[in-house]
Amino acid sequence: MAVQFSGIKSEHEAVRTKAGLFDVSHMGEAIVEGPEAADFLQYMLTNNIKNLEPGKALYTAMCYENGGTVDDLLVYQLEEEKYMLVLNAANIEKDLEWLRRHGTENVSITDISERTALIAVQGPEAETILQKVTDASLSEILPFRFAASASIGETGNVLISRTGYTGEDGFELYCRSGDALYCWETIMEAGKSRGIVPCGLGARDTLRFEAKLPLYGQELSADITPLEAGIGFCVKLKQENDFIGKEALKEQKEAGLKRKLVGIEMVDKAIPRPGYGVRNDDGAEIGWITTGTQSPTLKKNVGLALLNAEWSNLDQAVAVDVRGKAKRAKVAAVPFYKRKK
């Protein structure tokens, strides 16, 4: 996938105001099926898989025993004993190895990444554009629901879901790899009059960042738990069953989080880049920037930072270490952008 086509800022604006089309086929997909598939996933993942049914999707995390994050992912229940997992591209091999290490003879795990393409159409015009070329009734696909076997133009067997990773409304299309170019061109043609543009990874990153949607390797990692990253809503500590990392996460929550993911807004003229240290008044490091840039929507220099909890209060004054110089900043409310319903 290209980093950009016409430019990150113009692509970002198109998604916020009209529509953008992303080829995210680098993501991984795996089928988990069998008579023990639900129990297996319930043990492997932090969210409650028992809340699923065919046609529903779920956002969740997968953790190590110490609570660190293996990955954050989506789970689609395709059939009674069949699920599709959507994995972050850089984690495909690691995730599959972790799943297979804990698998049983009554659970089958199949990597379908190479034969599966993923295209996402996002933005306020997404539904209008996509409805022109599909037989699925898109208004009936609610958030975190999907149509399992829809058409795009003259091709069929496309799974269309409504989850999103931009802060905007939109749809994801899972199709056969050989059908990807046709689906792409069909949607682009249908969206010409509505201002659709092809978008790259650059705009995808700025869009998800403004909406405070985490990126593995930055807001989440083996050293950062889902609770610290602010996605505790998908960690079901009160459910009866055990899952890997549950005890460590429970202890972390009961003891009180020592680190929190917060928003940072620069006061001085500087951009908070990923990896920059964040310091207190005494110059002691209290955390670091996980993602940062000039927000195309807000036109402000902002970032996400993992900070020691005592420095995470709104409007707390801090300093960002920008190439050895302390630049004034403050803790800011997140998400930086929230779509108007």
NUGULO-411744 format. One record per residue (C-alpha): residue number from 1; residue in three letters; x, y, z. Coordinates in nm, 4 decimals, padded with zeros to 6 digits. Each point is the difference from the previous one (the first is absolute). Layout:
seq;type;xx;yy;zz
NUM;ALA;X;Y;Z
...
***
This chain:
seq;type;xx;yy;zz
1;MET;00.0000;00.0000;00.0000
2;ALA;00.1280;00.3448;-00.0919
3;VAL;00.0754;00.2505;00.2737
4;GLN;-00.1840;00.2635;-00.2027
5;PHE;-00.1538;00.0621;-00.3406
6;SER;-00.0934;00.3696;-00.0327
7;GLY;00.1365;00.1028;00.3426
8;ILE;-00.0699;-00.0923;00.3604
9;LYS;-00.1836;00.3216;00.0894
10;SER;-00.2266;-00.0027;-00.3062
11;GLU;-00.0782;-00.3698;00.0457
12;HIS;-00.0712;00.0570;00.3695
13;GLU;-00.2390;00.2847;-00.0817
14;ALA;-00.1762;-00.2090;-00.2640
15;VAL;-00.0808;-00.2697;00.2575
16;ARG;-00.1237;00.2571;00.2521
17;THR;-00.2230;00.1775;-00.2545
18;LYS;-00.0749;-00.2438;-00.2856
19;ALA;00.1572;-00.3451;-00.0371
20;GLY;00.3298;-00.1814;-00.0307
21;LEU;00.0867;-00.3487;-00.1238
22;PHE;00.2763;-00.1988;00.1699
23;ASP;00.1699;-00.3212;-00.1105
24;VAL;00.0911;-00.1649;00.3301
25;SER;00.0580;-00.3488;-00.1351
26;HIS;00.3222;-00.0191;00.1985
27;MET;-00.2129;-00.0820;00.3046
28;GLY;-00.0170;-00.3653;00.1008
29;GLU;-00.3032;-00.2279;00.0147
30;ALA;-00.0316;-00.3382;00.1680
31;ILE;-00.2883;-00.2448;00.0307
32;VAL;-00.0505;-00.1632;00.3405
33;GLU;-00.2589;-00.2774;-00.0048
34;GLY;-00.1069;-00.3187;00.1691
35;PRO;-00.2195;-00.1195;00.2876
36;GLU;00.2223;00.1705;00.2575
37;ALA;00.0668;00.3193;-00.1990
38;ALA;-00.2111;00.2272;00.2226
39;ASP;00.1551;-00.1291;00.3234
40;PHE;00.3476;00.0245;-00.1509
41;LEU;-00.0467;00.3630;-00.1058
42;GLN;-00.1592;00.0822;00.3338
43;TYR;00.3235;-00.1182;00.1638
44;MET;00.2313;00.1755;-00.2494
45;LEU;-00.1746;00.3392;-00.0175
46;THR;-00.0970;00.2668;00.2546
47;ASN;-00.3497;00.0806;-00.1269
48;ASN;-00.3076;-00.2200;00.0437
49;ILE;-00.0250;-00.2193;-00.3099
50;LYS;-00.3284;-00.1431;00.1306
51;ASN;-00.1615;00.3360;-00.0903
52;LEU;00.0521;-00.0822;-00.3671
53;GLU;-00.2364;-00.1709;-00.2427
54;PRO;00.0228;-00.0518;-00.3767
55;GLY;00.0015;00.3441;-00.1612
56;LYS;00.1638;00.1803;00.2919
57;ALA;00.3580;00.1226;00.0481
58;LEU;00.1943;00.0867;00.3136
59;TYR;00.3078;00.2092;00.0799
60;THR;00.2313;-00.1644;00.2505
61;ALA;00.3561;-00.0426;00.1199
62;MET;00.2206;-00.3054;00.0378
63;CYS;00.2411;00.0052;00.2923
64;TYR;00.3021;-00.1705;00.1487
65;GLU;-00.0150;-00.1434;00.3509
66;ASN;00.1453;00.3248;00.1424
67;GLY;-00.2746;00.2105;-00.1604
68;GLY;00.2166;00.1355;-00.2817
69;THR;-00.1708;00.0114;-00.3394
70;VAL;00.0609;-00.2625;-00.2675
71;ASP;-00.2302;00.1893;-00.2392
72;ASP;-00.3301;00.1816;-00.0313
73;LEU;-00.2334;-00.1543;-00.2526
74;LEU;-00.3502;-00.0486;-00.1362
75;VAL;-00.1976;-00.3234;00.0275
76;TYR;-00.2834;-00.0787;-00.2420
77;GLN;-00.2329;-00.2899;00.0744
78;LEU;-00.0709;-00.1523;-00.3404
79;GLU;-00.1895;-00.3084;00.1139
80;GLU;-00.0881;-00.1794;00.3231
81;GLU;00.3477;-00.1523;00.0368
82;LYS;00.1962;00.2168;-00.2436
83;TYR;00.1724;00.3359;00.0563
84;MET;00.2246;00.2312;-00.2015
85;LEU;00.2755;00.1917;00.1807
86;VAL;00.1441;00.3167;-00.1560
87;LEU;00.3613;00.0504;00.1075
88;ASN;00.2404;00.2910;-00.0256
89;ALA;00.2346;-00.0487;-00.2942
90;ALA;00.3254;00.0050;00.1960
91;ASN;-00.1374;-00.2525;00.2489
92;ILE;-00.1409;-00.2715;-00.2262
93;GLU;00.2699;-00.2632;00.0587
94;LYS;00.0338;00.0822;00.3692
95;ASP;-00.3759;-00.0108;00.0564
96;LEU;-00.0444;-00.3299;-00.1817
97;GLU;00.2878;-00.1569;00.1908
98;TRP;-00.1529;00.1158;00.3295
99;LEU;-00.3441;-00.1329;-00.0931
100;ARG;00.1343;-00.3339;-00.1200
101;ARG;00.2141;-00.0404;00.3093
102;HIS;-00.3183;-00.0017;00.2088
103;GLY;-00.2251;-00.1832;-00.2478
104;THR;-00.1690;-00.3359;00.0499
105;GLU;-00.0773;-00.2863;-00.2374
106;ASN;-00.3626;00.1196;-00.0175
107;VAL;00.0977;00.3430;-00.1332
108;SER;00.1267;00.0692;-00.3518
109;ILE;00.2005;00.3179;-00.0745
110;THR;00.0483;00.0904;-00.3673
111;ASP;00.1906;00.3000;-00.1348
112;ILE;-00.1975;00.1425;-00.2956
113;SER;00.1932;00.3288;-00.0258
114;GLU;00.1520;-00.0667;-00.3428
115;ARG;-00.3316;-00.0807;-00.1665
116;THR;-00.1941;00.2806;00.1698
117;ALA;00.0014;00.3684;-00.0988
118;LEU;-00.1363;00.2796;00.2181
119;ILE;-00.1292;00.3320;-00.1324
120;ALA;-00.1491;00.2721;00.2217
121;VAL;-00.2244;00.2862;-00.1128
122;GLN;-00.0261;00.2672;00.2698
123;GLY;-00.1688;00.3380;00.0360
124;PRO;-00.3440;00.1634;00.0120
125;GLU;-00.0676;-00.0960;-00.3648
126;ALA;00.1113;-00.3620;00.0457
127;GLU;-00.3472;-00.1537;00.0267
128;THR;-00.1409;00.1935;-00.2961
129;ILE;00.2927;-00.0965;-00.2228
130;LEU;00.0181;-00.3667;00.0976
131;GLN;-00.3761;-00.0517;-00.0216
132;LYS;00.0219;00.0743;-00.3750
133;VAL;00.2017;-00.3180;-00.0621
134;THR;-00.1170;-00.2545;00.2572
135;ASP;-00.3119;-00.2087;00.0552
136;ALA;00.0444;00.0213;00.3783
137;SER;-00.2337;00.2380;00.1842
138;LEU;00.2704;00.2124;00.1606
139;SER;-00.2379;00.1920;00.2278
140;GLU;-00.0800;-00.3318;00.1679
141;ILE;00.3672;-00.0723;00.0752
142;LEU;00.0373;00.1600;00.3415
143;PRO;00.3393;00.0742;00.1607
144;PHE;00.1922;-00.3222;00.0645
145;ARG;-00.2386;-00.1990;-00.2183
146;PHE;00.0625;-00.1464;-00.3437
147;ALA;-00.1568;-00.1538;-00.3093
148;ALA;00.1805;-00.3252;-00.0660
149;SER;-00.0572;-00.0528;-00.3724
150;ALA;-00.0655;00.3224;-00.1882
151;SER;00.0769;00.1100;-00.3542
152;ILE;00.2121;00.2847;-00.1299
153;GLY;-00.0976;00.0640;-00.3587
154;GLU;00.0156;-00.3354;-00.1774
155;THR;00.2080;-00.1824;00.2613
156;GLY;-00.1421;-00.1758;00.3041
157;ASN;00.1034;-00.1600;00.3301
158;VAL;00.1125;00.3311;00.1485
159;LEU;-00.0278;00.0468;00.3759
160;ILE;-00.1044;00.3594;00.0765
161;SER;00.0385;00.1236;00.3580
162;ARG;-00.0406;00.3314;00.1797
163;THR;00.2811;00.0434;00.2523
164;GLY;00.2395;00.2714;-00.1219
165;TYR;00.3368;00.1359;00.1076
166;THR;-00.0264;00.3684;-00.0910
167;GLY;-00.2578;00.1506;00.2355
168;GLU;-00.2433;00.0186;-00.2931
169;ASP;-00.2824;-00.2224;-00.1148
170;GLY;00.0983;-00.2560;-00.2587
171;PHE;00.0299;-00.3582;-00.1133
172;GLU;00.2604;-00.2723;-00.0399
173;LEU;-00.0103;-00.2426;-00.2916
174;TYR;00.1657;-00.3411;00.0324
175;CYS;00.0250;-00.1629;-00.3413
176;ARG;00.2067;-00.2525;-00.1929
177;SER;00.3429;00.1397;-00.0839
178;GLY;-00.0704;-00.0426;-00.3700
179;ASP;-00.3105;00.2197;00.0271
180;ALA;00.1682;00.2894;00.1819
181;LEU;00.0904;00.2123;-00.3034
182;TYR;-00.3488;-00.0375;-00.1462
183;CYS;-00.1626;00.1003;00.3315
184;TRP;00.2356;00.2972;00.0334
185;GLU;-00.0681;00.1305;-00.3494
186;THR;-00.3755;-00.0577;00.0322
187;ILE;-00.0210;00.2025;00.3229
188;MET;00.2247;00.2775;-00.1331
189;GLU;-00.2186;00.0348;-00.3086
190;ALA;-00.3187;00.0043;00.2097
191;GLY;00.1437;00.2669;00.2291
192;LYS;00.1314;00.2447;-00.2603
193;SER;-00.2952;00.2352;00.0262
194;ARG;00.0157;-00.0159;00.3816
195;GLY;00.3658;00.0977;00.0283
196;ILE;00.1550;-00.3323;00.0968
197;VAL;00.3820;-00.0137;-00.0080
198;PRO;00.2519;-00.2835;00.0427
199;CYS;00.1709;00.0254;00.3399
200;GLY;00.3258;-00.1346;00.1391
201;LEU;00.1434;-00.1047;00.3335
202;GLY;00.0951;00.3577;00.0896
203;ALA;-00.3586;00.1254;00.0096
204;ARG;-00.1142;-00.3210;00.1658
205;ASP;00.2431;00.0746;00.2829
206;THR;-00.0995;00.3654;00.0489
207;LEU;-00.3702;-00.0887;-00.0146
208;ARG;00.0178;-00.2795;00.2585
209;PHE;00.2293;00.2125;00.2182
210;GLU;-00.2460;00.2908;00.0190
211;ALA;-00.2694;-00.2477;00.1070
212;LYS;00.2348;-00.1540;00.2621
213;LEU;-00.0077;-00.3427;-00.1584
214;PRO;00.3134;-00.1897;00.1041
215;LEU;00.2720;-00.1297;-00.2309
216;TYR;00.1887;-00.3116;00.1027
217;GLY;00.3684;00.0755;00.0494
218;GLN;-00.0782;00.3522;00.1192
219;GLU;-00.2980;00.0158;00.2396
220;LEU;00.0014;-00.3770;00.0577
221;SER;00.2887;-00.2426;00.0361
222;ALA;00.1302;-00.2944;00.1994
223;ASP;00.0953;00.2599;00.2646
224;ILE;-00.3262;00.1990;-00.0078
225;THR;-00.3215;-00.1586;00.1254
226;PRO;-00.3464;00.0649;-00.1445
227;LEU;-00.0939;00.1770;00.3253
228;GLU;00.2928;00.2413;-00.0271
229;ALA;-00.0839;00.0640;-00.3666
230;GLY;-00.3561;00.1003;00.0852
231;ILE;-00.1833;-00.2943;-00.1567
232;GLY;-00.1171;-00.1480;00.3277
233;PHE;-00.3519;-00.0157;-00.1460
234;CYS;00.1052;-00.3166;-00.1856
235;VAL;00.1523;-00.1638;00.3086
236;LYS;-00.2733;-00.1908;00.1837
237;LEU;00.1503;-00.0596;00.3428
238;LYS;-00.3369;-00.0784;00.1600
239;GLN;-00.0902;-00.2892;-00.2275
240;GLU;00.0256;-00.3411;00.1664
241;ASN;00.2359;-00.1701;-00.2428
242;ASP;00.3750;00.0440;00.0084
243;PHE;00.1970;00.1449;-00.2892
244;ILE;00.3739;00.0361;-00.0444
245;GLY;00.1166;00.3078;00.1910
246;LYS;-00.3186;00.0378;00.2043
247;GLU;00.1621;-00.0256;00.3436
248;ALA;00.2781;00.2448;-00.0884
249;LEU;-00.2497;00.2506;-00.1421
250;LYS;-00.2292;-00.0402;00.2987
251;GLU;00.2891;00.0708;00.2373
252;GLN;00.1027;00.3011;-00.2087
253;LYS;-00.3494;00.1461;00.0134
254;GLU;-00.0499;-00.0650;00.3713
255;ALA;00.3373;00.1558;00.0859
256;GLY;-00.0740;00.3043;-00.2171
257;LEU;00.1631;00.0699;-00.3348
258;LYS;00.3507;00.1381;00.0296
259;ARG;-00.0013;00.1167;-00.3646
260;LYS;-00.2746;00.1403;-00.2207
261;LEU;-00.0358;00.0912;-00.3656
262;VAL;-00.0912;00.3684;-00.0263
263;GLY;-00.0235;00.2764;-00.2557
264;ILE;00.2752;00.2608;-00.0264
265;GLU;-00.0385;00.3464;-00.1542
266;MET;00.3073;00.2082;-00.0662
267;VAL;00.0152;00.3513;00.1460
268;ASP;00.3356;00.0823;-00.1570
269;LYS;00.0475;-00.0270;-00.3751
270;ALA;00.1121;-00.3594;-00.0511
271;ILE;-00.1356;-00.3358;-00.1148
272;PRO;-00.0001;-00.2867;00.2520
273;ARG;00.1475;-00.2883;-00.1984
274;PRO;-00.0291;-00.3684;00.1028
275;GLY;00.2716;-00.0955;00.2460
276;TYR;00.0593;00.3509;00.1347
277;GLY;00.0283;00.0040;00.3779
278;VAL;-00.2466;00.1903;00.2186
279;ARG;00.1370;00.1715;00.3133
280;ASN;-00.1322;00.1701;00.3118
281;ASP;00.0989;00.3386;00.1447
282;ASP;00.3146;-00.1487;00.1521
283;GLY;00.1139;-00.1473;-00.3303
284;ALA;-00.0688;-00.3595;00.1019
285;GLU;-00.1413;-00.2238;-00.2712
286;ILE;-00.3619;-00.0972;00.0693
287;GLY;-00.0853;-00.1769;-00.3249
288;TRP;00.0281;00.0262;-00.3761
289;ILE;-00.1918;00.0899;-00.3143
290;THR;-00.1545;-00.3032;-00.1711
291;THR;-00.1451;00.1881;-00.3002
292;GLY;00.0205;00.3682;-00.0879
293;THR;-00.0420;00.2363;-00.2928
294;GLN;-00.1744;00.3178;-00.1088
295;SER;-00.3677;-00.0923;-00.0021
296;PRO;-00.1387;00.0671;-00.3502
297;THR;-00.3465;00.0569;00.1469
298;LEU;00.0904;00.2122;00.3040
299;LYS;00.3054;00.1703;-00.1549
300;LYS;00.1729;-00.0511;00.3365
301;ASN;00.3173;-00.1867;00.0971
302;VAL;-00.1270;-00.2860;00.2128
303;GLY;00.0979;-00.3473;00.1100
304;LEU;-00.0845;-00.3042;00.2048
305;ALA;00.2320;-00.0745;00.2910
306;LEU;00.0368;-00.2761;00.2563
307;LEU;00.0590;00.1890;00.3244
308;ASN;00.0440;-00.0800;00.3661
309;ALA;-00.3535;00.0147;00.1399
310;GLU;00.0671;00.2897;00.2381
311;TRP;00.0779;00.2228;-00.3002
312;SER;-00.3029;-00.1013;-00.2067
313;ASN;-00.2575;00.2538;00.1209
314;LEU;-00.1640;00.2260;-00.2581
315;ASP;00.1914;00.3270;-00.0628
316;GLN;00.3010;-00.1253;00.1976
317;ALA;00.3075;00.1918;-00.1158
318;VAL;00.2801;-00.2197;-00.1340
319;ALA;00.2965;00.0347;-00.2366
320;VAL;00.0841;-00.1998;-00.3111
321;ASP;00.3670;-00.0667;-00.0700
322;VAL;00.0355;00.1108;-00.3625
323;ARG;00.3559;-00.0784;-00.1133
324;GLY;00.1413;00.0921;00.3404
325;LYS;-00.2152;00.3101;00.0549
326;ALA;-00.2887;00.0096;00.2484
327;LYS;-00.3132;00.1242;-00.1785
328;ARG;-00.3043;00.0949;00.2069
329;ALA;-00.3149;-00.2111;-00.0360
330;LYS;-00.3085;-00.0986;00.1951
331;VAL;-00.2172;-00.3067;00.0483
332;ALA;-00.3006;00.0323;-00.2339
333;ALA;-00.3391;-00.1661;-00.0337
334;VAL;-00.0295;-00.2946;-00.2386
335;PRO;-00.1185;-00.1046;-00.2475
336;PHE;00.1152;00.3077;-00.1899
337;TYR;-00.2772;-00.0614;-00.2511
338;LYS;-00.3453;-00.1537;00.0421
339;ARG;-00.2436;-00.0371;-00.2870
340;LYS;-00.3341;00.1770;00.0337
341;LYS;-00.2770;-00.2590;-00.0141
***
